[in-house]
Amino acid sequence: MKKLKHQLRIYIPFMKAKIQTFLAYPISVYLFIFSSFLEVLANYYLWVAVYQNSNQQILGGFTIDEMITYIFMSYVTGSIVRVGIATDIGIDVVEGSIASNLIKPINYKVKLLFESLGGMFSQIVMPAGFVWLGLILVNWVGKGIIPPSLSTIIFYIVSGLMSFLILFFFEFCFGMIAFYTQYVWGMAMIKNALLLFLTGQIIPIVFFPEAVRHVFDYLPFTSMNYTPVMIYLGKLQGSSLYLAMGKQIVWVILLYILSCIVWHKATKRLTVLGG
């Protein structure tokens, strides 16, 4: 217990610093929220148009109200579990600060984890939290849709935390590319665009061809965003719920092991630029 408290005293300041950085530039925060929300609205109007021009009231197992909830909860979940450490690692490598991080009496990966937690809490307090509360009020007051049960919310939160860890270890592994190329920003932008599609943030995975969905069963992408959102909607229950969350646990373990392997190999051939 004493060791845990000591470790928390070391790493919690990194989390606080990330939150303070987030709040220190309000204009940037508001612009980010505004641009992100425009993307959500564009997706919203796209799907409304699809339903209005369809002869069916249910598409892919979604009613229009469920699809609207999916769109906004996908944004909320994606914002909360978002991890951008790949570019941070790239900057540390290029600027040479990675060397000082390695000789400090801290674990570089844990430092990045707590910084990412700071970013997650910032998103909960600011954009994502407000959008979620607004969605509940609109659905409940405006449409009479009862909010999810407490047990569903708990499963959603647990699944969301595992999504965060999956994304963290995935990003960490991706960031190790910087040790070999000293440049990761461009690839990170491509990766982020692909993840929006592969994690179901733009189009629910259920609309993908069956062959593609079968391939996705063996990849971590559905566990990053799609699973917690489907849990929130009540689309995953019983054995399917436990199977989906079990897959998340497996991916957390596998990606953690992979992150340890690539970190060990990358630091062996570290080339520091500019320092």
HELIX and SHEET records of a PDB file:
HELIX    1   1 LYS A    2  ALA A   24  1                                  23    
HELIX    2   2 PRO A   26  GLN A   52  1                                  27    
HELIX    3   3 ILE A   64  VAL A   81  1                                  18    
HELIX    4   4 ILE A   85  GLU A   95  1                                  11    
HELIX    5   5 SER A   97  ILE A  103  1                                   7    
HELIX    6   6 TYR A  108  VAL A  125  1                                  18    
HELIX    7   7 PRO A  127  LEU A  137  1                                  11    
HELIX    8   8 VAL A  138  GLY A  142  3                                   5    
HELIX    9   9 LYS A  143  LYS A  143  1                                   1    
HELIX   10  10 LEU A  150  GLY A  175  1                                  26    
HELIX   11  11 ALA A  178  THR A  181  1                                   4    
HELIX   12  12 TRP A  185  LEU A  198  1                                  14    
HELIX   13  13 ILE A  205  PHE A  207  5                                   3    
HELIX   14  14 GLU A  210  PHE A  216  1                                   7    
HELIX   15  15 PHE A  221  SER A  223  5                                   3    
HELIX   16  16 TYR A  226  TYR A  232  1                                   7    
HELIX   17  17 GLY A  238  LYS A  268  1                                  31    
END                                                                             
